[in-house]
Amino acid sequence: MRTPIILSIGAALLVAALPAQAAAPSALTVKAEARLAKALDGRVAGKPVDCINLRDIRSSEIIDRTAILYRTSGNKLYVNRPDIGGSSLDRDDIMVTKTYSSQLCSLDTVRLLDRGTQFQSGFVGLGKFVPYTKVASN
């Protein structure tokens, strides 16, 4: 009789501790957000869009467990925080993006492949693209 009570109390304490741990950002998250902020320094966010033209994308960069940064012609940056699977983003992975038109859209998916083994290490469903443009200097 005593064992089920002890197990119940232990489980309750564990469940109570989970939200407190989830609320505190990890050191990796803080580092990733700082890296993203550095890349966006001197830029201002615009209205989120559903799609960007593939031909305009010059490069892409994974911000660990946070976002994908797309650099486009015209010196504009787009930040995509995936709706699904963002926690699997790893900057050492290779992105394999499946598109259905000449645009990259919020409904498209990205498979993440481990650079060393070439095995799939994650999967993300893209969210909206937030454009960032440089602030005009006076």
SULMOSUL-V627551 format. One record per residue. SS is DSSP state (H for helix, E for strand, L for the rest). OMEGA is omega as a letter, one per 40 degrees, with the letter a starting at -180 (NA if undefined). Layout:
ss->[SS;SS]
omega->[OMEGA;OMEGA]
This chain:
ss->[L;H;H;H;H;H;H;H;H;H;H;H;H;H;H;H;H;H;H;H;H;H;H;L;L;L;H;H;H;H;H;H;H;H;H;H;H;H;H;L;L;L;E;E;E;L;L;L;E;L;E;E;E;H;H;H;E;E;E;E;E;E;E;L;L;L;E;E;E;E;E;E;L;L;L;E;E;E;E;E;L;L;L;E;L;H;H;H;L;L;L;L;E;E;E;E;E;E;L;L;L;L;E;E;E;L;L;L;E;E;E;E;E;E;L;L;L;L;L;E;E;E;E;E;E;L;L;L;E;E;E;E;E;E;L;L;L;L]
omega->[a;a;i;i;i;i;i;i;i;i;i;i;i;i;i;a;a;a;i;i;a;a;a;i;i;i;i;i;i;i;i;i;i;i;i;i;i;i;a;a;i;a;i;a;i;i;i;i;a;a;i;a;i;a;a;a;i;i;i;a;i;i;a;i;a;a;i;a;i;i;a;i;a;i;i;i;i;i;i;i;a;i;a;i;a;a;i;i;i;a;i;i;i;i;i;a;i;i;a;i;i;i;i;a;a;i;a;a;i;i;i;i;i;a;a;a;a;i;i;a;a;a;i;i;a;i;i;i;i;a;i;i;a;i;i;i;a;NA]
